[in-house]
Amino acid sequence: MGPAVFGIPLWAELVAAGLGGLQGALFAAGFRERRIDVLGVVAIGIAVALGGSLLRDLILNQPPVVVWSSWYLLVAGLAALVGMTAGPLVKRAGWVVIMLDALVIGIFGVIATTKALSLGVGAIGALLVGIIGAVGGSLVRDLLLGLPVSFLQVGSLFAAAAGAGAAVLILLVTLGVSVPVAGVIGVAVTALLRLAAVRFDWRFPEQRALPWPWRSRPRMRGAGG
């Protein structure tokens, strides 16, 4: 497939790590009642920033870049501290966290999808890796905070937005569009779909049992009256 020789630039991964650390710290700022200390905020920021990348590389059987390079932890940790400091300033601006969240899942999803394609993974596999890379940070974050895993709950198309962005990237690359251009479009699709879902309350319906015919029949009370 097209991006077989394309490598993810270090700066792109570090931008994603920084935004993830910032978003994670701002998210943690909303849980004052849990009295999370400075180390806890940094840990949550790092979890959001690096969780998706770690899961992505483990699935792809690659050396985890977040372990082999010190820059990821450093950037994510510093961004988390900035987010913690700025938390009171954006306390009433929940839209900041939502916008960062949309941008982060878009960037991580595109990076994961591109890396999978560059390693020769097929379209369906790359789509799966892209979704995991996008939601992996939130998964680790929710587990650390003892929260229900967000992408498994009825919500605003969290994983679906990531999947849409990854699918668009794969389609564009297949059609011959350059990876950087396809990546920017993929991030935009994910972010816009996520923000639109929040704004207009788009969501999948909650699970429910199928209305099997025999369940609706009145029970017979004997035969022959």
PyMOL commands that set and color helices and strands:
alter all, ss='L'
color gray80, all
select helices_A, chain A and resi 2-5+10-28+32-34+38-59+65-68+70-90+94-118+123-145+150-152+158-174+179-200+213-215
alter helices_A, ss='H'
color red, helices_A
deselect
rebuild
show_as cartoon
